[in-house]
Amino acid sequence: MNNKIFEWAGVTTAILYSLFVALNIGIEFIGFSLLLLSAILIGIWAYRGKHKGILLLQFFYASAGVIGMIRWF
C-alpha cells in the first residue's frame, strides 16, 4: 500500500480528533478513537519511511488516545 495513504489518512483523522475534542459536544470518545487511529496510521508511515522521531511521537499519541478513551467511556 502506498505510504501517502497512511500519511494523509493519519493527518485527516488527527484533524478530526482535534476538532471533535475542541467542540466539547459529547463526541470526545470518538475523537480519542480517531487519535488512536491517526497514531497507528502515521506510525506505519513513519516506520516505513524510517522517521524514528515521528514514530516515537506516535507511541505517545497512541497512549494518549487509549487513556482518553478509557477516561471518557
Beta strands, then each sheet from edge to edge (+ up, - down):
end
